[in-house]
Amino acid sequence: MGQEMPGAAVATGRVEWAVVPSSIGPLLLAATDRGLVSVVFHADGRVRERALERLAAAFGGELVERADGRLAEPIRQLAAYFDGDLRSFDVKLDWTLVTGFNRQVLRELAGSVPFGAVVGYGDLARRVGRPSAAQAVGAAMGANPLPVVVPCHRVVESDGGIGGFGGGLETKRRLLALEGVLPEPLF
């Protein structure tokens, strides 16, 4: 999975962004010189505007709409993923927008739960040495700035329930179906 780039916790400078189509709706992708920093679901209208406002506030630099620069490889890999031709992302990631426990949990998830597999919130908490922190793992999934690439959709309830999802439960179902974990929806 992508590499963490060393440096300060808060980056400044140009952020390149683009909205790309996918089988789960438009995704806003953003990258810094360190790597992919954000993936936002349902990136139409107001959702896109709010995402760009958050990026501007976090990075304090120029936002440039550009799909052929830093985002070319993430866009290519996401298209291959949604076409069923890619099972593991290999793009540089900028972890600036996530810190502490959340970063620890998301890095564990990214490195240990492959395509087509799922993990329970409690099991992921145990993997990072905090066995009683299942709810905190849920919060970390909800704060994931890099969904799909850092696959928070693969985290489910231990009783077999699908659990929550920031992109909506239908989006989570569709991602799990794409990976063969759930059957494809009939309609």
Secondary structure, DSSP 4 states (H G I P E B T S, - for coil): -PPBPPS-SS--S-EEEEEE--TTS-EEEEEETTEEEEEESS-SHHHHHHHHHHHHHHH-S-EEE-SSSTTHHHHHHHHHHHTT--SS----B--TT--HHHHHHHHHHHHH--TT--EEHHHHHHHTT-TT-HHHHHHHHHT-SSTTTS-GGGEE-TTS-----TT-HHHHHHHHHHTTSSPPP--
